[in-house]
Amino acid sequence: MVAFYELREMPRLRKRPSTSELIDWISVLKQAGLGKERFVKELPFLGVLLKKEQDVETYRAQKRGTWRA
């Protein structure tokens, strides 16, 4: 849930994730049976939350520290 709200607060996203994307993401996470340790390294199934490839790249750039406001 924290990751979802952090994404919603990110500036420069073209389409912020909605409740629908959150429900879809939780469903995919449950089906995959991922453990908490996976979330430390990455945000799994990011494409379920962020529908636009540009938003995925914006997120990754910010995580790498190369994002510019």
C-alpha positions in Angstrom: 0.0 0.0 0.0 2.9 2.4 0.8 4.3 1.9 -2.7 1.0 2.7 -4.3 0.6 5.9 -2.4 4.2 6.9 -3.1 3.6 6.4 -6.8 0.4 8.5 -6.6 2.5 11.3 -5.1 5.2 11.2 -7.7 5.4 14.3 -9.8 5.5 14.1 -13.6 3.5 11.0 -14.0 1.1 11.2 -17.0 -1.4 8.8 -15.4 -1.3 8.2 -11.7 -2.4 4.8 -10.6 -6.0 4.6 -9.5 -7.9 2.2 -7.2 -8.5 -0.1 -10.1 -4.8 -0.5 -10.7 -4.2 -1.1 -7.0 -6.8 -3.9 -7.0 -5.3 -5.4 -10.1 -1.8 -5.2 -8.6 -2.8 -6.9 -5.4 -4.4 -9.7 -7.4 -1.2 -10.2 -9.4 0.9 -10.2 -6.3 -1.3 -12.8 -4.6 -1.2 -15.0 -7.7 2.6 -14.7 -7.9 3.1 -15.5 -4.2 5.9 -13.0 -3.8 7.5 -12.5 -0.4 8.3 -9.2 1.2 12.0 -9.5 0.4 11.2 -8.9 -3.3 9.9 -5.4 -2.5 13.3 -4.4 -1.0 15.0 -4.8 -4.4 12.3 -3.6 -6.7 8.6 -2.9 -7.2 7.3 -6.1 -8.9 4.8 -5.9 -11.7 5.2 -2.2 -12.0 3.4 -2.2 -15.4 0.2 -3.2 -13.6 0.3 0.1 -11.6 1.7 2.4 -14.3 0.0 1.9 -17.6 2.2 4.3 -19.6 5.7 3.3 -20.5 6.8 6.9 -20.1 5.6 6.7 -16.4 7.6 3.5 -15.9 10.7 5.2 -17.2 10.0 8.3 -15.0 9.7 6.0 -12.0 12.9 4.1 -12.8 14.9 7.3 -13.4 13.8 8.7 -10.1 14.8 5.5 -8.3 18.2 5.6 -10.0 18.6 9.3 -9.0 18.7 10.6 -12.5 15.3 12.1 -12.5 15.1 15.9 -13.1 12.2 18.0 -11.9 
